[in-house]
Amino acid sequence: MSTAVKSSGPTPSGATVGDLLRKWRQHRRLSQLDLSIQADISTRHLSFVETGRSVPSREMVLHLAEQLDLPLRERNQLLIAAGYAPIYAERALDTTPLSAVRDAVRQVLTGHEPYPALAVDRYWNIVDGNSALAVLTEGVAARLLEPPANALRIALHPEGMAPLIANLAEWRAHLLARLRREVEHTADPRLVELYDELVQLPCDDPTPPAEHSPAGGVVVPLRFRHGDDELAFFSTVTTFGTPLDITVAELAIEAFFPADAATAKILRGET
């Protein structure tokens, strides 16, 4: 049985910039010496910032956030805690400033047909999907598809895709491992809640290690029962390379490719 993930990461509520920097440094398992060397500043200066004896400049806050590999959302929180205005916008995908991004996402999704592809946000909520996604979701309970429809919940819920996934234990372990890594990176309590919910969903088979794959395999496959056929997929994840908007930074496109010739023929309508 998998255990719940706990967030040991920082929380911005009522915290000073020094508090947040110290908690993020500890969350990244860095000593003051480690971070000071990495950031090319003195340990004394870093200590003064963490204890509140020195007020960091806006540039220093961003520099330390970069060294700590903080997501844009958390960089804004650091800036606010230090008394500066946030610099990263968070605009809805359907607004005019993000029209080019929205069009690019749609182009990638439609261009991937007849194979399934979807775009998700930080919390794995589906923001867009192509028509081929229906191959995977056609048997899913309507309530799970209501916005905000969560891709992980759809995949692992007994009223979702789970009963039709032939290698559910393996695929479940793969998805939960990905989610655990995101929890570790972001320390986001909403992702912790999602993990704790998903890990409680039933799975009859013993859960293999996340690294498990068949002998000779190169990726973890999704094996999905579709009528009398079994479809096999592997997936790729695409993100934007230089985002300056939180929505764009947290957007990911997951595209499923046929893992064998039989699956490709079925999806292309050649059988």
Salt bridges, closest charged atoms under 4 A:
ASP19 OD1 - ARG22 NH2 3.05
GLU50 OE2 - ARG25 NE 2.68
GLU59 OE2 - ARG58 NH1 3.81
GLU66 OE1 - ARG75 NH1 2.81
ASP69 OD2 - HIS185 ND1 3.83
GLU74 OE2 - ARG122 NH2 2.96
GLU90 OE2 - ARG73 NH2 2.85
ASP128 OD1 - ARG106 NH2 2.74
GLU138 OE2 - HIS226 ND1 3.31
GLU159 OE1 - ARG143 NE 3.29
GLU170 OE2 - HIS212 NE2 3.88
GLU184 OE2 - ARG29 NH1 2.74
ASP188 OD2 - ARG122 NE 3.48
GLU197 OE2 - ARG153 NE 2.63
ASP245 OD2 - ARG91 NE 2.90
GLU250 OE1 - ARG73 NH2 2.90
GLU250 OE2 - ARG122 NH1 3.05
GLU254 OE2 - ARG178 NH1 3.03
GLU270 OE2 - ARG268 NE 2.76
